Amino acid sequence: MKLLRYGAAGEEQPGILDAHGAIRSLRGQVDDVNGAALSDESLARLRALEVASLPRVEGTPRLGPCVGGIGKMVCIGLNYVDHAQETGNPIPAEPIIFMKATSAIIGPDDNIVIPKRSEKTDWEVELGIVIGKRALYVDEAEAMDYVAGFCVCNDVSERAFQIEGTGQWTKGKSCDTFGPVGPWMVTRDEIAEPQNLGIWLEVNGNRYQDGSTKTMIFGVKNLVSYCSQHMSLHPGDIISTGTPPGVGSGMKPPVYLKAGDVVRLGIDGLGEQQQNVVAYV
């Protein structure tokens, strides 16, 4: 299933994508596509619905973040061999964890706003893991039982805020609009092998990132297990799993986002995002 949320920001309604790519309303079936709707039992009930009989949503409504009420967004740094190499950093011996403020999360096609004083706003296409049930001290062999599905994330980053001065990755990752999520959450049964997905990003039609999740250093199962050793993961939480090479800061010379740019990104089987970049006013 491809679950989504549509409508004005803060007023999103739950929906599902039908076999022809049309949005069908899930009003009356679930209150929202959120943690409470992501248990195995709830997903099984939704899977049993006759989607074609659900009310069709007319037009092309705005898509919100594909999961509502996200409690936390856990991010993994330097998790692709070739990305670690392009940044000049050693390959991590264990996952690097940082957090992105949930106030950064927006819909997949909402505008990216360049923050005040920013000169180094960058892009990062990432595979997102959506947690379906509470996970604490989970063994890697059981990790997929705690995954509701997957989605596309753009881990937008301000490199000066992140690295220069006092640094702090969370500070460089948490500006408003720095967390596009969606267009939909694809349930885990539809993604046979999350470690073999094409993943790409373009700016103004120029493809900068063109990789595969097979080059992740720490895979989905490992990350769910590892994160659960350090914090409880709750239904609706997202783990953003790191980016392949081709970020702007890795270019020679570096290339950063500016007002007027258009960012387009996607992952095999999980859909695409497109954001216009605008200045803060």
N, C-alpha and C positions, 0 to 999 in steps of 0.2 A: 504494500500500500504506500501511497504518497499522500501524507497528511500535511495540511497547510493551514494558514490563517490569513484571512483577507479582510480588507476594510481600512478605514482611517486609523491612524496611529492612536493607540489606546482604546480603540473600539473594535478590534479585530474579532471576527467570527470564525468558528472552526469549519474546516472544509476538507475535502478529499478530491484527488484528481481521478477522473474516470479514464476508461481505456482509450478514449479519443482525445484526451488532453483538456477536457472541459472541467471546470470546478463545480463540484456538487456540495451542497450545504450539509453540514453535520449538526445543525441546530436541532435540539431535541434528542440527539444521540449522545453528545458529550457537551459539557459546559464550555470547554476550551481544549485545544491541543496543548495540554500541560502535563505536569507530573502525574496527576491523578488519572489521566487518560492513557498513560503509557505502560501500565502493567500488562503482563502477558494476558491476563483475563480480559482486560478492556480491549486490547488489540485483537484478541480472538473474536470478541463480540462484534467489533467493527468489521473485521475481515468477513464475517458471515453475512453482512448486509448486502442487499442487491443494489450496488452502487448506481446503476442506471435508473433506478426508480427514485433516487433522492432528488430533491429540488435542484434544478440547474441554476447556477449563478450567472446572470447575464452580464455582458460587457466584459471589460478587462479591469477588474478592481485592483487597487494596490494590494500587494502581498506584504504582510507583516513578517516578523521573525517567525520561523516555522514552529517554534516552541514558545509558549507563553509562560510568564512567571518563572523564568530561569533563575534558580537560586544562586548558582555560581558558574563561572566560565573559567575552567582550568586550562591553561595553555602550556604547550611543550616547546622548549627552545632547541634549536640546532638538531632537529631529529631526522634530517636527511644527510646521508654521507656527503653528497655533492654540495649541499648548501653549507655545511660546516666548513668544507674545504674552501668555498668561495669567500667566506667571511674571514678566513685565516685562523679559525679556531680549531682546537683539537677535537676529535670525535669524542663525544661524552661517554663516560664509562657507565653512567646511569642517567635516567631522564632528568632534564632541567625543567623545573616547574615554576611558573609564575601565574598571576591572576590578571584577568581583564575585568574591569568594573562592568557590572551589568547595565549601568547607565550608558555604556557605549553601544549597546546592542540595538540594531535597526533592521528594517526589512532588506531583502536582497537587492532591491532596485532603488532604495532611497539614496539621497545625495550623501556623499562624503564631504564633510566640511573641514577645510584646512584650519587648524587652530590658530589663535593669535600667537605671534612670534615664531611660528613654525617655518622652517626653511628646508626640512628634510622629511616630509611625509612620504611614506613608502607603502608598498603593497605586499601581501603574502597570501596566496591561495592555500587553504588548508582543508583537510578532511576533518569533519566534526563527528564525534561519537556522542550520541544522545543516551543518557542513562535511563533505564526503565524501572529499576527497583533499587532500594537502598543497598549500597555495597560498602562493606567494611571488612578488611583483612580477607579479601577474596583471593583464592588461588588462581593462577593463570589458566589452568585447565578448565575452570568454571567461569571465566570472565565473560564469555559471550552470553551467558544466561542473564547477565545484568544489563545488556545493551538492548535498547528499544529500536534503535536505528541509526542512520547516518545522514549527514547534511553537508552542504558546502559552507565554508566560513572564509571571510576575508579578514585576516588579522592585520588590519591597517596599523601602521607603526610610525611614530615620530622618532627618528634615529637620534637627533640631538637630545631630546628629552630622555631617551632610553639609555644612551651611552655616555654622553658628554656631561661635564659638570659632576654632580654627585652620581649621575647615572640613575638606575632603577628601571628595570624592564616594565614593571606594572605602570609606572608613571608615563612611559613612552607608548603604552598600548591602550590606555583607558580614556583617551579624549572622546568627547561625544561624537557619535557616528563612526567610531573606529571598529565596530563589530557587526558588519552585515552577516546575517544568518538566513539560510534558505536557498532556493525558493520553497522547498518542501523537505520534510523528513521522510526518508525512505526506510521502511521497516527492514530489520536485519535479514528476514527470510528472502528478500529480493536481491541482496548483495551477497553472492555466493563466495566471493573472495575479496575482502576489503584490502588485502595486500597486493592487489594487482589491478589498480584503477589508474587510468590516465588522468592527469591533473594539470591544468593550464591556466594562464592568465595573459591578457592582452591590455595594452594601454594605447588608445588611439589607433587600434588595428594592428599594432606591432606586438607580436608574441614574444614576451620576455620569459615566461615560465612555461615549460613543456616537459613535464616529468611523469613519474609513476610512483604510486605508494609502495611499490616493491623495494624502493631504495630507502624506505624508512629504517632508521637504526633500531627503534623500539616499536613493535607492531601494536595493533589494537589490543590484543589480549594482554600483552605485557603492560601497556599503559593503564588499562583499567585496574589490573591487579596492583601495580606499583602505586598509583594514586590512592587506592583504597587502603594502603598500608599507612598513609599519612593523614588521611581525612576521610570522613564518611561521604560517599557520593550519594546524592538523593535523586529521586525521579525528576527528570527534566533538566538536570545539570548537563553541561556540555564540556567535553574534553576536546580542545582544538589541537591537533596532533603534530603541528609543525609544517614547514613549507619546503618545497623543492628549490633548486637553484634558480636564479634569474631575478632576484629582488633588485630594486633600484640602487640600493647602496652597494651592491656587488658589481655594478657596471663600472667600466673604466672609460671616461669619468663617470661618477655616479649620476643617476637620473632620478629625480623626485617628482612627485605629483604637484600639479599647479591647477589653479582655477581654469576651467574649460576642458580639462582632460576627461576622457571617458574610459572607465575601467570595465572590462568584461572578463569573466572567469567561469570555470566549470570543472566538474569531475564526472567521469563516466558513470552513467546511471543515476546521477544525483541532481542533474539540472544545471542551469546557468544563472549567474547574476550579472547585472550591469548597473554601474553607478556613475552618475555625473559628479565631477569634482567642483566644488564651489568654495569661494572665500567666506570666511567668517564676517558677518556684518552685525 
